[in-house]
Amino acid sequence: METTIESPSVAKKKIRYHLLTGAEAAATAMQQVNPDVVSVYPITPQTPIIQTFSKYVANGKATTEIINVESEHSAMSAAVGAATAGARTMTATASQGLALMIEVVYIASSMRLPIVMAIGNRALSGPINIHCDHSDSMLARDSGAVQIFVENAQEAYDFMVMASRLAEHEKVLLPVMICQDGFTITHTAEPVLTLDDNIVKDFVGDYQIPYPLLNLDKVTTQGPFDMPDYYFEHKRQQQEAMEAFPDALEKITEEYAKITNRSYSALDTYKLNDAERAIVALGSTAGTVKDIVDDLREKGEKVGVLKIRSFRPFPDQKVREILSSLKSVAVFDRAMSFGSHGPLFSEVSRSLYGTDTKLSNYIYGLGGRDLFPKDIIKVFEELKQPSPQNDMNYIGLRS
Amino acid sequence: MPDLKKFQELPVGGTVVWDQTVQPKTGGWRTGLKPTVDLSKCVNCLLCWVNCPDTAVLADKTTFKGFNYDYCKGCQLCAEVCPTDAIEMVDESEQVPALGRIGGEKYGNND
């Protein structure tokens, strides 16, 4: 963390890269945002996020109240209490921790609490496994929390800086999960550009929600019981909030780009303009596939990558616009929905309904199984003659 | 159900904003007994105010004022926690003075 290296290309501008893991990058952003409350329980591979952040607090670099709790259910419950009271609140978790939190994540979403959740994606038990896949985030798919998947430590930093603004946007007011691949991102050091503390502070601004519970001038009851005559309306409001998210993302990422020159959107296209075949993926895998695309492009193959950054809300119109002109698309899923296709495939398939694009689903990387360049090359090869739509393919599985 | 609101008209998250909602007088649920107070025994500890699960105990800053029967469910917690036995539960049908003050001049001034 103390190490800094000069970037040869930008050295003249005196931009300094910091060597940070994804977890450290997220913790650095948290220190700079300086939330009022962070409630936490350690779990691999999220632990270095909160461990690093706790050091910042212990050293006086952040004034956050850290609440050490006895479980993730309590961590999320404490976060709900703090956010309801009027505190800018964050938490972090992974895998079983998210599974234990999940009941309260639904409640946070329905109470419209802008809690930022740093996630280090890890396989769900069982069999017990500590390595990366996306089954934990997919468990929270329908919880009403926004889900952003980042590709590397830089994105982990940038989105943890933006997360509070995204969550607290007046038309959004939802929990925001910033998901980074366990170990692949959380524990891997990369050069990361960070902002000065005061720039982040100005960017993030003050925490304001419409009805903080501790505002005694405007007395409220929060999280009450709904009969059938109102429950449905409140659930419809959550959909409204999700529908408002893309605009909030566009505005806030534009503002962020002005201070960083780093532009982000709900998805990323890579060499798709004239592409005939593409792979759709979440997280760090998109980066791996980009490398292969570069290699194949040199051989004249018209291939590209679509990286989905915002999985919830899912940018279906954009996906349709981008992919409907392609001949064949492989959707990579790092989680299963047993008895159906992978969760990302279902989204892409829905987005492309009625188009001629051939889709196939590839399940890969469960429980941290590596994805190799040869596997990706093989998929691009198979896309020349795509399998029928209802085929499930498994990369690297012994069968 | 004439005045049910549309989803666009509701505060988000199910938040109930005090001055925008109907205030039903839930004291109608009360059964059996209701609290009364002998002010000469009250020491303004406000344990009744703290323990009341509703808003039936009235206080002005640190001074106990009496009971608001519009919200009292008759749970008897106030009488149970009162350290000086100033609170007595009486039959629902009994006629009592305003705020349930059945007796005693207060050595503090409850007015």
Boltz contact constraints between the chains, C-beta under 6 A:
constraints:
  - contact:
      token1: [A, 111]
      token2: [B, 13]
      max_distance: 6.0
  - contact:
      token1: [A, 112]
      token2: [B, 12]
      max_distance: 6.0
  - contact:
      token1: [A, 112]
      token2: [B, 13]
      max_distance: 6.0
  - contact:
      token1: [A, 211]
      token2: [B, 15]
      max_distance: 6.0
  - contact:
      token1: [A, 219]
      token2: [B, 18]
      max_distance: 6.0
  - contact:
      token1: [A, 220]
      token2: [B, 15]
      max_distance: 6.0
  - contact:
      token1: [A, 220]
      token2: [B, 17]
      max_distance: 6.0
  - contact:
      token1: [A, 221]
      token2: [B, 16]
      max_distance: 6.0
  - contact:
      token1: [A, 222]
      token2: [B, 15]
      max_distance: 6.0
  - contact:
      token1: [A, 224]
      token2: [B, 14]
      max_distance: 6.0
  - contact:
      token1: [A, 224]
      token2: [B, 16]
      max_distance: 6.0
  - contact:
      token1: [A, 229]
      token2: [B, 4]
      max_distance: 6.0
  - contact:
      token1: [A, 233]
      token2: [B, 7]
      max_distance: 6.0
  - contact:
      token1: [A, 233]
      token2: [B, 10]
      max_distance: 6.0
  - contact:
      token1: [A, 234]
      token2: [B, 14]
      max_distance: 6.0
  - contact:
      token1: [A, 236]
      token2: [B, 7]
      max_distance: 6.0
  - contact:
      token1: [A, 237]
      token2: [B, 7]
      max_distance: 6.0
  - contact:
      token1: [A, 237]
      token2: [B, 12]
      max_distance: 6.0
